[in-house]
Amino acid sequence: MIPTDLDWFLDLARTRHMGDSAANLGIPQPTLSRRLARLEASLGAKLFDRDGRGLELNARGRAFADAATAATESLRAGAAEVSRLVNPAHGPVRLDFMHSLGTWMVPEILRAARAARPDAEITLHQGAARLLVDRVLADEADLALVGPRPPESLDGGPLEWTPLARQRLAIGMPADHRLAGSTAPLRLRSVERDPFIAMRPGYGTRLLLDSLADAAGFRPRLVFESMELTTVAGLVSAGLGVALLPIDDPFLPTTGVVLRPIAPAAHRDLGMVRRRTPAMTPPVAALHDDIVALAGTGNWATGGS
């Protein structure tokens, strides 16, 4: 088998002298001679012509030296790339997030990450919660900020879930709605005949609405589906219908919207998912730890108990 470490051969091809190369490499000359003999035996060809006390590459040696140079350079480039990929300060991280988190949670994460590691390579992708979970499972993303908790993170599933925030859920209704005279909790069945504005299928809040409505025994009558929670809230304020909305989302417009918490209490759990295996690379682990630390400050713990 041809060895992959060919620096000694390239040094010998350069010096064309056994003694000089042995000194450069810090090995005895007989050891170098045996290496060359083994290489030539594995190739089935002599690579040098002996000229007195020196060596001269022949045509076969020159061909092999060119290939060895290219291979060595390629291996060194690959090693450098691996080093970059695992360097917490420079290595790449693929971070996915739901649309509704792009106005508050994600900017705070990026500010913290760039303050600690200005040259970190963070690639962002936003989308529906279900799509983001699938991207993590398919190794198309390293970390995803989603809600609710996906079933793949339960009972030792392939995903690991880290809780980040919990928001109490409410029915958002126009200010002139028949039930808008109070902010007390109400049951979801109280608005079962109302038109609903909802997120599109697969989005986190839509998954919650479908689950809660199913548990309440009805199917919401949808009049509009959106990809943006801010759009949903805006259309509620315009009187188009009611919607399931989180309480105290810091960037959700609530002018002209009355929020009545759902009874019994229901919550929007926000968290981070990643694959359980393999282990996180150092750059991914660094961003993961940034996010956990930010969640630990309590600034994201909105929405009541």
Backbone torsions as a table, in degrees:
resi	resn	phi	psi	omega
1	MET	NA	136.4	179.9
2	ILE	-74.0	130.3	-179.6
3	PRO	-69.7	153.3	178.6
4	THR	-89.6	-21.3	176.8
5	ASP	-88.7	104.9	-175.3
6	LEU	-118.9	15.0	178.9
7	ASP	-60.4	-37.2	-180.0
8	TRP	-63.4	-40.4	179.6
9	PHE	-65.7	-41.9	-179.9
10	LEU	-66.1	-34.3	175.9
11	ASP	-67.0	-40.5	179.1
12	LEU	-66.8	-37.8	177.2
13	ALA	-64.3	-30.0	-179.8
14	ARG	-79.5	-46.4	-175.7
15	THR	-80.1	-31.0	-175.8
16	ARG	56.5	33.1	-178.9
17	HIS	-150.4	121.2	-177.4
18	MET	-58.9	-46.5	-177.0
19	GLY	-64.2	-43.7	-179.0
20	ASP	-64.8	-44.3	-179.7
21	SER	-67.0	-39.1	177.7
22	ALA	-60.3	-40.6	178.3
23	ALA	-66.6	-42.6	179.2
24	ASN	-61.0	-39.0	-175.6
25	LEU	-86.2	-12.9	179.6
26	GLY	72.2	34.9	178.9
27	ILE	-130.2	157.3	177.0
28	PRO	-64.1	149.9	-179.4
29	GLN	-62.2	-39.4	177.2
30	PRO	-60.1	-34.1	178.3
31	THR	-63.6	-42.1	178.8
32	LEU	-65.7	-39.8	178.4
33	SER	-62.0	-40.1	179.4
34	ARG	-67.2	-37.5	177.5
35	ARG	-60.9	-44.3	-179.4
36	LEU	-65.7	-39.8	179.8
37	ALA	-62.7	-42.6	178.9
38	ARG	-64.8	-40.9	179.4
39	LEU	-63.6	-46.4	-179.3
40	GLU	-64.9	-35.6	178.2
41	ALA	-66.2	-40.0	-179.3
42	SER	-69.0	-31.0	178.6
43	LEU	-85.3	-19.7	-178.3
44	GLY	71.8	29.6	-178.1
45	ALA	-159.4	145.8	172.8
46	LYS	-77.2	139.5	-177.1
47	LEU	-105.5	-18.6	-179.3
48	PHE	-124.9	147.7	166.9
49	ASP	-100.9	133.0	-179.9
50	ARG	-81.8	130.1	-178.7
51	ASP	-130.9	89.3	-177.0
52	GLY	65.7	-121.3	179.9
53	ARG	-90.0	-8.4	-176.4
54	GLY	-107.1	-179.0	179.8
55	LEU	-126.7	150.6	177.4
56	GLU	-135.7	125.1	177.2
57	LEU	-61.3	131.4	173.1
58	ASN	-92.5	-173.4	-176.6
59	ALA	-60.2	-39.7	178.9
60	ARG	-66.6	-40.0	179.2
61	GLY	-65.8	-40.5	179.5
62	ARG	-64.6	-40.1	178.4
63	ALA	-63.3	-42.8	-179.7
64	PHE	-70.2	-36.0	179.4
65	ALA	-63.5	-40.3	177.7
66	ASP	-61.8	-44.8	179.8
67	ALA	-66.7	-39.8	179.6
68	ALA	-65.5	-38.0	177.6
69	THR	-63.3	-46.7	-179.9
70	ALA	-63.5	-42.6	-179.3
71	ALA	-65.3	-42.4	-179.4
72	THR	-65.1	-42.6	178.1
73	GLU	-63.4	-39.5	179.2
74	SER	-65.4	-42.4	178.7
75	LEU	-63.9	-40.3	179.0
76	ARG	-66.4	-38.9	177.3
77	ALA	-64.2	-40.0	178.2
78	GLY	-64.7	-41.5	178.2
79	ALA	-63.4	-39.7	178.2
80	ALA	-64.7	-38.7	179.6
81	GLU	-67.6	-40.2	176.6
82	VAL	-61.5	-42.9	178.3
83	SER	-60.3	-39.6	178.8
84	ARG	-66.0	-41.2	-176.6
85	LEU	-64.9	-29.9	-177.9
86	VAL	-100.4	4.0	179.6
87	ASN	-82.3	116.5	-177.5
88	PRO	-58.8	-29.2	-176.4
89	ALA	-79.3	-23.1	-174.0
90	HIS	-127.9	-22.1	-171.1
91	GLY	-65.7	158.1	-175.0
92	PRO	-81.5	148.0	173.8
93	VAL	-137.1	135.8	177.2
94	ARG	-105.0	109.9	-176.7
95	LEU	-111.6	120.9	176.9
96	ASP	-105.4	152.9	179.4
97	PHE	-156.7	154.9	176.1
98	MET	-72.5	152.7	-178.6
99	HIS	-53.9	-42.8	-173.3
100	SER	-67.7	-13.9	179.7
101	LEU	-94.1	-5.6	-177.1
102	GLY	-73.4	-11.8	-178.5
103	THR	-97.7	-14.7	-177.4
104	TRP	-140.0	-54.2	-175.8
105	MET	-70.0	-49.0	-175.3
106	VAL	-64.8	-45.2	176.9
107	PRO	-57.1	-38.6	179.3
108	GLU	-66.2	-38.9	177.4
109	ILE	-62.6	-45.4	-177.4
110	LEU	-66.9	-38.8	177.7
111	ARG	-61.0	-44.0	179.9
112	ALA	-65.9	-42.3	-178.4
113	ALA	-65.8	-42.4	-177.7
114	ARG	-72.9	-27.5	175.0
115	ALA	-67.7	-36.7	-178.7
116	ALA	-84.5	-35.6	-175.1
117	ARG	-139.6	80.6	-173.2
118	PRO	-58.4	-27.4	-175.8
119	ASP	-98.9	9.2	-179.2
120	ALA	-64.2	140.8	-178.8
121	GLU	-99.2	99.0	-177.9
122	ILE	-111.0	117.2	178.2
123	THR	-98.5	128.9	-175.0
124	LEU	-107.4	147.8	175.1
125	HIS	-149.4	132.8	177.3
126	GLN	-118.4	153.5	-178.6
127	GLY	177.4	-170.4	178.6
128	ALA	-69.4	147.8	-176.6
129	ALA	-55.1	-45.4	-177.2
130	ARG	-64.4	-40.0	178.1
131	LEU	-64.0	-40.3	-179.1
132	LEU	-66.0	-39.5	176.6
133	VAL	-61.3	-43.5	178.6
134	ASP	-63.3	-35.5	179.1
135	ARG	-66.5	-38.8	176.8
136	VAL	-65.5	-43.8	179.1
137	LEU	-60.8	-34.3	-178.4
138	ALA	-87.5	7.4	-178.2
139	ASP	60.5	34.0	173.7
140	GLU	-97.7	-7.0	176.5
141	ALA	-146.7	149.8	178.9
142	ASP	-89.3	-43.7	-178.6
143	LEU	-134.0	146.2	176.1
144	ALA	-138.8	135.7	177.2
145	LEU	-99.0	110.6	-171.6
146	VAL	-139.3	172.3	172.7
147	GLY	-169.9	141.6	2.8
148	PRO	-77.6	-178.4	179.3
149	ARG	-62.8	128.1	-178.5
150	PRO	-76.9	149.8	-179.0
151	PRO	-63.0	-24.1	-179.7
152	GLU	-67.7	-9.4	179.1
153	SER	-99.2	3.9	-179.1
154	LEU	-98.0	151.0	170.9
155	ASP	53.8	44.9	176.8
156	GLY	71.6	24.7	178.5
157	GLY	-65.6	-178.4	-173.5
158	PRO	-72.4	-10.9	-178.8
159	LEU	-111.6	148.4	172.7
160	GLU	-106.1	134.6	-177.4
161	TRP	-110.4	130.1	173.9
162	THR	-118.1	112.8	179.7
163	PRO	-68.0	139.6	-178.1
164	LEU	-120.2	-38.2	-176.8
165	ALA	-158.8	159.5	177.4
166	ARG	-137.0	126.8	179.7
167	GLN	-119.7	130.4	176.6
168	ARG	-71.5	143.3	-177.5
169	LEU	-96.9	147.1	-179.6
170	ALA	-139.2	164.9	168.2
171	ILE	-92.2	118.8	174.6
172	GLY	-89.0	131.3	-177.8
173	MET	-137.1	154.1	177.7
174	PRO	-61.4	155.0	-177.3
175	ALA	-61.5	-23.9	179.9
176	ASP	-98.4	14.2	179.0
177	HIS	-66.9	151.9	-177.6
178	ARG	-61.7	-23.3	-178.4
179	LEU	-105.5	9.8	-174.0
180	ALA	-83.1	3.4	-179.2
181	GLY	-79.6	-0.4	-178.9
182	SER	-141.7	156.0	173.0
183	THR	-112.3	13.7	178.9
184	ALA	-71.3	154.9	177.8
185	PRO	-58.7	149.6	176.4
186	LEU	-143.0	159.3	179.9
187	ARG	-81.5	148.6	-177.3
188	LEU	-61.7	-31.6	-179.8
189	ARG	-63.1	-16.8	-179.7
190	SER	-63.9	-22.6	-177.5
191	VAL	-119.8	21.5	-175.1
192	GLU	-63.5	-24.9	-179.5
193	ARG	-92.1	-3.8	-179.6
194	ASP	-79.1	152.8	170.9
195	PRO	-69.5	141.0	-178.4
196	PHE	-112.7	140.2	167.5
197	ILE	-103.9	132.4	-173.7
198	ALA	-142.8	165.2	170.3
199	MET	-73.3	162.2	178.6
200	ARG	-69.1	159.6	177.9
201	PRO	-55.0	140.2	179.2
202	GLY	94.9	-18.8	178.0
203	TYR	-79.3	152.3	-170.7
204	GLY	-56.7	-50.7	-177.6
205	THR	-67.3	-28.8	176.0
206	ARG	-69.6	-39.7	176.4
207	LEU	-59.4	-40.4	179.0
208	LEU	-67.1	-44.0	179.2
209	LEU	-60.3	-46.5	-179.5
210	ASP	-60.3	-41.9	-178.2
211	SER	-68.3	-45.2	-178.1
212	LEU	-67.8	-41.0	179.4
213	ALA	-66.2	-38.8	177.9
214	ASP	-62.6	-41.2	178.7
215	ALA	-66.7	-29.9	179.6
216	ALA	-83.6	-8.3	174.7
217	GLY	87.2	27.4	175.8
218	PHE	-146.9	168.1	179.1
219	ARG	-118.5	119.9	-176.9
220	PRO	-60.6	142.7	174.7
221	ARG	-89.9	104.3	-172.9
222	LEU	-86.0	131.4	176.6
223	VAL	-110.4	-14.6	176.8
224	PHE	-162.2	141.0	176.4
225	GLU	-122.5	135.3	-174.9
226	SER	-128.4	163.9	172.5
227	MET	-98.4	-6.2	-175.8
228	GLU	-124.1	126.9	179.0
229	LEU	-66.1	-31.9	177.1
230	THR	-63.6	-36.2	176.4
231	THR	-65.6	-42.0	177.8
232	VAL	-57.4	-48.6	-179.3
233	ALA	-63.7	-39.5	178.9
234	GLY	-63.2	-39.8	179.7
235	LEU	-71.7	-29.6	173.0
236	VAL	-63.4	-46.0	-178.9
237	SER	-62.4	-26.1	179.1
238	ALA	-82.0	-4.7	176.5
239	GLY	89.7	13.6	-177.4
240	LEU	-72.9	-25.9	-178.7
241	GLY	169.4	-166.0	177.4
242	VAL	-108.5	167.8	-177.6
243	ALA	-155.6	155.8	171.2
244	LEU	-83.7	121.3	-176.2
245	LEU	-135.6	147.7	173.8
246	PRO	-77.3	145.3	176.4
247	ILE	-82.5	138.9	173.1
248	ASP	66.1	24.4	167.7
249	ASP	-63.0	123.1	-169.0
250	PRO	-63.5	-19.6	-177.6
251	PHE	-120.9	17.4	179.5
252	LEU	-91.7	121.9	-178.9
253	PRO	-66.9	131.3	-178.5
254	THR	-125.2	5.7	176.2
255	THR	-64.2	126.5	-178.3
256	GLY	79.2	8.6	-179.6
257	VAL	-120.5	131.4	173.6
258	VAL	-104.4	127.3	-179.4
259	LEU	-104.6	121.2	176.3
260	ARG	-116.0	113.3	-177.5
261	PRO	-56.2	146.6	178.2
262	ILE	-77.7	138.4	173.8
263	ALA	-119.7	132.7	-5.3
264	PRO	-65.4	160.1	-172.7
265	ALA	-55.7	134.1	175.0
266	ALA	-127.6	151.1	-173.3
267	HIS	-133.1	154.8	170.7
268	ARG	-102.7	106.1	177.9
269	ASP	-88.0	125.8	178.0
270	LEU	-108.2	136.1	-178.3
271	GLY	-156.1	-177.7	-178.7
272	MET	-118.6	133.9	177.2
273	VAL	-117.4	148.0	173.0
274	ARG	-151.5	164.7	177.1
275	ARG	-69.9	140.4	177.1
276	ARG	-65.7	-37.2	177.6
277	THR	-135.8	148.2	0.1
278	PRO	-77.0	178.9	179.2
279	ALA	-62.7	151.0	179.2
280	MET	-65.3	142.2	171.1
281	THR	-70.1	158.7	179.7
282	PRO	-54.1	-41.0	177.6
283	PRO	-63.5	-40.7	178.8
284	VAL	-66.7	-41.7	179.5
285	ALA	-62.6	-37.0	-179.9
286	ALA	-64.3	-45.4	179.3
287	LEU	-68.5	-39.7	176.6
288	HIS	-55.1	-46.0	-178.9
289	ASP	-67.9	-35.5	175.1
290	ASP	-57.4	-46.9	-176.1
291	ILE	-66.4	-42.6	178.1
292	VAL	-61.8	-41.0	179.8
293	ALA	-64.5	-41.2	178.6
294	LEU	-64.7	-41.1	177.3
295	ALA	-63.3	-33.4	-178.8
296	GLY	-69.8	-15.5	178.2
297	THR	-72.6	-17.4	-179.1
298	GLY	86.7	-2.5	-178.2
299	ASN	-67.5	-21.2	-179.5
300	TRP	-96.2	-2.3	-175.9
301	ALA	-81.4	69.6	-177.5
302	THR	-99.5	169.3	170.0
303	GLY	94.4	3.8	175.8
304	GLY	81.9	-174.1	-175.1
305	SER	-94.2	NA	NA
